[in-house]
């Protein structure tokens, strides 16, 4: 993950609350562009991964394309003369 303000990688750190420790991600010193809890960042990341999932239609087209290429190469290899 990178800071939206400066582009540097985020750093994870534990912050002590009144009774326990809490995980945060933040940008490096000198930039206050990001300070987010571990739970919130992980939720945002999971949502982004879900958004990037290929659709069923795309996967169907990909499968068809791969099979067509495979069959064409298999046929090409079958037609080549064998050398020993």
C-alpha positions in Angstrom: 0.0 0.0 0.0 1.2 3.5 -0.8 0.5 6.9 0.6 -1.9 8.9 -1.7 -0.1 12.1 -0.7 3.6 11.3 -1.3 3.6 7.8 -2.9 5.8 6.1 -0.3 5.0 2.7 1.2 3.0 2.6 4.4 4.4 1.4 7.7 2.6 -0.7 10.2 2.8 0.1 13.9 1.1 -0.7 17.2 -0.3 2.2 19.2 -1.0 1.9 22.9 -4.5 2.8 24.0 -5.8 3.0 27.6 -6.1 -0.7 28.0 -4.6 -2.5 24.9 -2.6 -2.0 21.7 -4.1 -1.2 18.3 -2.6 -1.8 14.9 -2.3 1.2 12.5 -0.8 1.9 9.1 0.7 5.3 8.5 3.0 7.1 6.2 6.6 7.9 7.2 7.5 10.9 9.4 7.1 14.2 7.6 4.0 13.1 5.8 0.6 13.0 7.5 -1.2 11.7 4.4 -2.3 8.4 5.8 -3.2 7.1 9.3 -5.6 4.2 9.1 -6.5 1.3 11.3 -5.4 -2.2 10.3 -9.1 -3.4 10.2 -10.2 -0.5 7.9 -7.2 -0.9 5.5 -7.8 -4.7 5.3 -11.5 -4.1 4.6 -10.7 -1.6 1.8 -8.1 -4.0 0.4 -10.7 -6.9 0.3 -13.2 -4.6 -1.4 -10.6 -3.7 -4.1 -9.7 -7.4 -4.6 -13.4 -8.2 -5.0 -13.8 -5.4 -7.5 -10.9 -6.8 -9.6 -12.4 -10.3 -9.9 -13.0 -11.3 -13.5 -16.6 -11.7 -14.5 -18.1 -15.1 -15.5 -18.3 -13.9 -19.1 -14.7 -12.9 -19.2 -13.6 -16.3 -17.7 -15.8 -18.1 -20.3 -14.1 -16.1 -23.2 -10.7 -16.8 -21.7 -11.3 -20.5 -21.5 -12.6 -20.6 -25.1 -9.5 -18.7 -26.4 -7.1 -20.9 -24.5 -8.8 -24.0 -25.9 -8.7 -22.7 -29.5 -5.0 -21.9 -29.2 -4.3 -25.3 -27.6 -6.1 -27.1 -30.4 -4.4 -25.1 -33.1 -0.9 -25.8 -31.6 -1.8 -29.5 -31.1 -2.9 -29.8 -34.8 0.3 -27.9 -35.9 2.5 -30.3 -33.9 0.6 -33.3 -35.3 1.2 -32.2 -38.9 5.0 -31.5 -38.5 7.2 -34.3 -39.7 8.9 -36.2 -37.0 12.6 -36.4 -37.0 14.7 -39.0 -35.3 
